[in-house]
Amino acid sequence: MDPRVSVITGGASGIGLATARLLRSQGPVIVADLDDSALSRAAEEGLEPFLMDVRKQEAWASLSDYISKTYGRLDGVVHSAGTAPIARLVDTTDEQFDLAYETNVRSILVGTRELWDLLTTSKGSVVNVASVAALVGQDRSAAYVASKGAVLALTRALAIELAPYGVRVNCVCPGTTMTPMLERHFESLPSGGEVREHLRRRHPLGRLLTPEDIAPTITHLLSPSASGATTGTNVVVDAGLTASFDYGNVFSGGVHDVS
């Protein structure tokens, strides 16, 4: 069996890195990220670093050209790069709106378009990383929730458009996952420890998730032998969070202040 070539955006940390570690036994894994130091650490693990801003069309074109010349094929793409502005809507700037859309949504559209020929030639697979925020409301996160809802919708659209070429497109919605981005959020809150404990209790399994909890589902969806008839679907990995009634509003740092 030929080695499978994979690309993971946001691949130098969090869910992306955990997925890359699982995929590297199957063939080359290109981890695309903006974090130089994280990319260097990933390279030490045998992953292939690619410095890029997923918001830029020219960066995707460069990546496509590199893969074509180096490998001549592309079997899997994981769109894991993301950003999560957390603020009341009235405090959310236009720049934050744009950043959330460009990073979480537009990058998937542009990236999939630029990698189209490689994906269709290899009959590859795409997995988009959304969030349970695409399924339920979340306080003080309107821009983020809207972007992740869009990821869920465009997954279905891309699955239909790429199906005639044998390319599958699926989505994963993680629950509260302890990524570096979430760690930074907790650290930014005066009562971050309390917020974390509250969220832990909210998950029926009694714990927050880790990137390693999410990665196996992504690799399963990428695999043509494991999920060859699965496309246009969404898999929730959330420790039971969305099976319960109240997501709570403490994630944003406190109860509602309507004064």
N, C-alpha and C positions, 0 to 999 in steps of 0.2 A: 504494500500500500504506500502510495506517495505521501511524503510529509504534508501536513495541512498547514497553510499559511494563514495567520490570524492577525487582525489589527484591533487594538483596544484603546479607545480614547479615555483620558483620565486614568490611564493604565499604570501609572507609577505609584499609586496609593489606593487605599480603600478597596471598594468592591472590584475596581478594575485590576488592581494588583493581585488580589486573591484569585481572580479568574485567570489572569495571565499565568500564575503559578501552576494552575491545573492544566492549562492548555499546552505548556511548553514541552510536555512529553510527546505531543502529537506532531510537533514541527515548529518552525520559526514563529515567534510571537513578537509583533511590533507594538511597543507601548508608546502611544502618542500622548504627550503631556506638555504643560508649560513650565513645570517645576524642574529646573536644571539639576538640583541636588538630588531630588527623588529619582530622576531619570538615571543619574549616575549610580545610585544604589540598585536600581533595577537591572542595570547593565552588569553589575557584579554578580547577579543571580542568573545570568545567562539569557536575559531578555534583551530585545533589540530596541534601544531608545530612539525616539524620533521627536525632536522638539518642534512643537507646532501650536498655534492658536486655532482651535476648532471653529472659531467665529469667522475665519478668513478663507475665502474661496481659493486664493492662491496657495494657501497652505495645503488644502486638500488636493489641489492639482499637483503640487509637488510630491505629496505622498503617493498619489496614484502613479505618477511617473517613476518614482523610486521603486515601487512594488513591481511594476511592469518590467523594468530593466533588471531588477535583482532576482525576482522569482518567476515572473511571467504568469502568476496565478494568485487568486485570493479566495480562500475558502470560508472565512468567518470574519464578521465585523461586529464588534460590541461598542455601542455608543453609550459610554459610561460617564463621560465628562459632564459636570453639572455645577450649578451654583444655586444658592438658596437665600435670597434676600428675605429677612424676617423683620417686618415692621408693620405698624398700622398703615392702612392704605393712604391716609392723609399725610403720612410721613415718608411714603415711598416715592422716590424721585423718578423722573423720566429716564434717567440714566440707569437706574436699577431695573425698571421695566425692560429697557432695551437689552441690558446684560442678561437677564433671565431668559428672554426670548431667543437671543442670538446664541447663547450657550446651550440651552436645554432643548430648543426646538429647531431653529434654523440650521444648526450644525448637523443635525440628522438629515435634513432635507438636502443640504448642499453636499455633505459627505457621501450620502448614498448616490446622489447624482454623479459626482465626480468618480466614484468607484464602480459605476454601473457596468461598464464593459468588462471589468475584471470579475465582478460578481456573476454576471450572466454567463460568461464563458466557462467559469468553474462551477456554475450552479451552486453558488455559495449560500450562506445563511447569515441573517442579520438579527441581532438581539438589541433592543432598546431598553435602557434602564430608566424606568419611570419612578413611581413612588405610590404609596398608599394615599398620598395627597391627591392623586388623580381620581380616587374613589370616594373619599370623604372630605368634608370641610376641615380646614385647619386655621386656627385663629392667627391673625396678623401675618398672613402669608399669601395674600391674594395673587401676587405676581408669580410666585413659585407654584401655587396650586394650579393656576391657569396654564402655566407652561407644561406641567406634568400631565394635565388633562389633555393637552394638545398632543403630547407624545403618544398617549394611548390611542387617540383618534388617528394620528398619522400612521401608526403601526398597522392598523387595519387597511388604510388606503394603500400603503406601500405593499402590503401582502397581496392585495388584489392585482396591483399593477405589475408586480414582479412574478406572480405565479406562472404566467405562460412561459417564462424563461427558466423555470425550475428553481427559482430563488425563494427561500422561505424567510418571512419576517415575523418576529414575535417580540413580546414585551414581558418584562419582569417588574413587579411592583414590590419593592422591599418595604418592610416596616422600619421602625426606628433603629438604624444601624450605626454602630460605633465606628464611624469613619473619622479621619482627621478633621474634616469639615465640621462634623457634629461636635467633636471634642472642643474645637475652637468656639463654637456657639455656646456650649455650656460654660466655658471659661469666661465668656463675655458677660454672663449674667451674674448679678450680685449674689443670687441664691442658686447658682448653677448646680450645686450638689443636691439640693432639695428637688430641683426640677428633674434631674436625672433619676432620682429615686422614685419620684411620682410616676414618671413614665415607665420605669421598670415594673412598678406595681400594676400599671394599666394593661400590661401584656399578660394574657392568660397563662402563658408558659412561665411567667415569673422572671423574665430576663429580657434585656435588650438584645438585639441581634448583632452578630459580627459579620464582617465581609465574607468570612469563610462559610457562613450560613447561606449566603446568596449565590456564591460562585458555582456550586454544583448544579443549580437549576439553569444557570446561563449556559454552562458547558453542555448540559443535556439538550437544551434547545438548539444549540449549534450543531449537534451531532446528527448527520443524516441517517445513521443506523439506529439511533435511539429515538429520534423524533421526526423521522422523514415525512410523515403525513401531517405534521403540526405546523400550521401557519395562520397568521392573523389573530393569534390568541394572546391572552395575558395570564401570567402565573403570579399569584400573590404569595409572598414569603414574609410573614409578618408576626410570627409567634402568636397568632390568633387575635391580633389587635382589632382588625376590622370586623371580626365576628361579634364584637361587643358593641354596646350602644354609644357610649360617651367617649369620644376621643380626648376631650378635655381642652382647656385653653392655657394651661400652665406652661406649655412648650414655649410660648412666646415670652415668658418671663414674668407672668403674673396674671391676676384676674383682670377682668375688664375694668378700665377706668373711663368712665363716660363723662367725667367732669370737664 
